[in-house]
Amino acid sequence: MIPIPGGQTIAESIIAMAHKLGIQVIGKGVETAEQIALLKEAGCDFAHGHYFSTPLPMEKFSGLAGQLFENPMRVNCPGSALRGVL
């Protein structure tokens, strides 16, 4: 997840500390399924990044957001946007 020695341990410690303070955690810049698995294992609450979707123009984002609010479990996302959730 973090390409430095001890990076995974640092990330897990930050997640644990945030949870002890009652703060939910968002994994930022997620690009691979491996990163999602590591974040899930570490107890991360949310994630965003190119794994879920590349940046979208406002019009497409508005349509996607509308679908999410109507039925959060069934989103028709072109370009495999929002492939998975934590």
C-alpha positions, -999 to 999 in steps of 0.1 A, spaced: 0 0 0 27 25 10 60 19 -8 82 27 22 96 3 49 69 -1 75 43 17 54 16 -8 61 22 -6 99 21 32 97 -12 31 79 -27 5 103 -16 26 133 -32 58 118 -65 40 112 -65 25 147 -57 59 163 -85 76 143 -110 50 153 -100 54 190 -108 91 186 -142 83 170 -131 94 136 -139 75 104 -111 69 79 -110 74 41 -83 57 21 -72 82 -6 -57 75 -40 -67 38 -42 -56 23 -75 -55 -15 -71 -76 -44 -57 -46 -52 -35 -48 -17 -18 -86 -23 -12 -78 -56 5 -51 -41 27 -74 -12 36 -103 -36 45 -79 -57 66 -67 -26 84 -103 -16 92 -105 14 69 -141 28 66 -141 43 31 -119 46 1 -117 66 -31 -94 68 -61 -89 57 -97 -97 21 -88 -134 31 -84 -135 58 -111 -114 82 -131 -123 119 -126 -157 126 -142 -171 157 -159 -198 174 -137 -226 161 -159 -216 125 -156 -209 128 -119 -243 143 -113 -260 114 -131 -240 89 -111 -247 106 -78 -284 106 -87 -283 68 -93 -265 63 -60 -291 82 -40 -319 63 -57 -304 29 -51 -270 28 -35 -265 -10 -40 -272 -10 -78 -252 16 -97 -248 14 -135 -213 30 -138 -197 33 -172 -160 27 -172 -163 4 -142 -167 34 -119 -175 25 -83 -165 -12 -88 -166 -19 -52 -170 -5 -17 -154 -12 16 
